[in-house]
Amino acid sequence: MLRNFPVVARLTSVALAYRNQDIALIADQVLPRTPTSYEFRWLKYDLAQGFTVPETRVGRKSLPNQVDFSATDQTDRCTDFGLDDIVPNEDIQVARDQGQGIDPEMIATQYLTNLIQLGREIRVAGLVFNSASYNAGNVSTLSGTSQWSDTANSDPVKAILSGLDQPIVRPNIGVFGQATYSALRSHPKVVQAIRGTAQGAGIVSRREIADLFELQDVYVGAGFVNNAKKGQTTSMSRVWGKHAAFIYRDRAAGPQAGVTFGFTAEFGTKFAGSLSDERLGLTGSTIVRVGERVKEIVCAPDVGLYFQNAVA
């Protein structure tokens, strides 16, 4: 469905494989991609239907009780995301003449791919680290001595363990902003619980934290984003804030069955290609484009737990 836009296999391979090694992007692990059509539907069942048991006894000459399962039909569509970079043909020719293995189109594809991925990271962080994405009873806003950065008074082990028992399905992955994770992994209560020592000094690993709270995985959002507008002084901040979330993720969940906190509908895959524009530059230019069609969705707010402002 790319119409007149020519996809170039050489460039698409970069768009699919490129990962910015300078920052940790976790969006694909937190809200996994699920192939869908451009416009897609999914069913949302009422929570009570799976837990309200009617009378199941049947008389010798009676009919069994009948139940009626109903669902809300949710209709949505993927959103187009893409970026262009203009590469003068003169630059391409100079690179070829020099024969140093430099490909301006490939470099443009890498940078564009990184920005597309970073944009997705921001959208997913905005959903997962948002109290509106959770059942209100599963949201805790920490402050003062309850924040995990207060190592003398807070008890994150007790808070997390008791919190994990609240959702209707126990979360199986943890999601942390870098600042939250750094404070948690060196918190005396956490170190004591894992090391079995009263000293409480030291640090622990992600795997140890996952095992402590009986989670499949722990993900740490370490990416940075520049919040300043173009031309202004750079203002860097973390994409994932000082919060923590615990969600139930089922990669196999689909439109007809299964429960998962959220997913990413994906139509097609990332693509990259180029267009020739003779109007730009004396010898014309090549427009490099990278894009994807996705939609991030939180579909089961009852299977998540959120600690807002987990650290100061």
VENNOR-V706747 format. One record per backbone hydrogen bond with DSSP energy under -1.0 kcal/mol. CO is the residue of the C=O (numbers start at 1). NH is the residue of the N-H. E is the energy in kcal/mol with one decimal. If there is no record, write none. Layout:
co-><CO:CO>
nh-><NH:NH>
e-><E:E>
This chain:
co-><2:8:9:11:12:13:14:26:27:32:34:38:40:42:44:48:48:59:72:74:76:79:81:83:85:87:88:89:90:91:92:93:94:95:103:104:105:106:107:108:109:110:111:112:113:114:115:116:117:118:119:120:121:122:123:124:125:128:130:131:135:136:138:140:143:144:147:149:150:155:156:157:158:159:160:163:172:172:173:174:175:176:177:178:179:180:181:184:185:187:188:189:190:191:192:205:206:207:208:209:210:217:219:221:223:225:229:235:237:241:242:242:243:244:245:246:247:247:248:250:255:257:261:261:263:264:265:266:271:272:273:275:277:284:285:286:287:288:289:290:291:292:293:294:295:297:300:301:302:303:305:306:307:308:310>
nh-><5:12:13:15:16:17:18:30:31:264:266:78:76:74:72:51:52:62:44:42:40:294:292:290:288:286:92:93:94:95:96:97:98:99:107:108:109:110:111:112:113:114:115:116:117:118:119:120:121:122:123:124:125:126:127:128:129:130:133:134:138:139:306:308:146:147:150:151:154:159:160:161:162:163:164:166:216:217:247:219:245:221:181:182:183:184:185:187:204:191:192:193:194:195:196:209:210:211:212:213:215:174:176:178:239:237:232:227:225:243:310:311:177:307:175:305:172:173:261:253:43:254:299:300:297:34:295:36:291:8:289:287:285:89:277:87:275:85:273:83:271:81:267:79:265:263:303:135:168:248:246:140:244:142:148>
e-><-2.3:-2.8:-2.1:-1.9:-2.2:-1.6:-2.7:-2.0:-2.7:-2.8:-2.4:-3.0:-2.8:-2.9:-3.1:-1.6:-1.8:-1.3:-2.2:-2.2:-2.3:-1.8:-2.5:-2.1:-2.9:-3.0:-1.5:-2.4:-2.5:-2.2:-1.8:-2.7:-2.3:-1.2:-2.3:-2.4:-2.2:-2.2:-2.2:-2.6:-2.5:-2.2:-1.9:-2.4:-2.5:-2.3:-2.3:-1.8:-2.3:-2.1:-1.8:-2.6:-2.5:-2.0:-1.1:-3.0:-2.4:-1.0:-2.2:-1.5:-2.5:-1.2:-2.6:-2.6:-2.0:-1.3:-2.2:-1.3:-2.3:-2.2:-2.8:-2.4:-2.2:-1.8:-2.5:-1.8:-3.2:-1.0:-1.8:-3.0:-2.7:-3.0:-2.6:-2.6:-1.7:-2.5:-2.7:-1.2:-1.3:-2.6:-2.7:-2.0:-1.9:-3.2:-2.0:-2.0:-2.7:-2.4:-2.3:-1.9:-3.3:-2.1:-2.8:-1.4:-2.6:-1.9:-2.4:-3.3:-2.5:-1.8:-1.2:-1.1:-1.7:-3.3:-3.4:-2.6:-1.6:-1.8:-3.0:-1.4:-1.2:-2.8:-1.4:-2.0:-2.9:-3.5:-1.9:-2.3:-2.2:-1.5:-2.6:-3.5:-2.1:-2.3:-2.8:-3.0:-2.1:-2.1:-2.2:-2.2:-2.3:-2.7:-2.4:-2.7:-2.6:-2.2:-1.7:-1.7:-1.2:-1.7:-2.9:-2.8:-1.9:-2.6:-2.9>
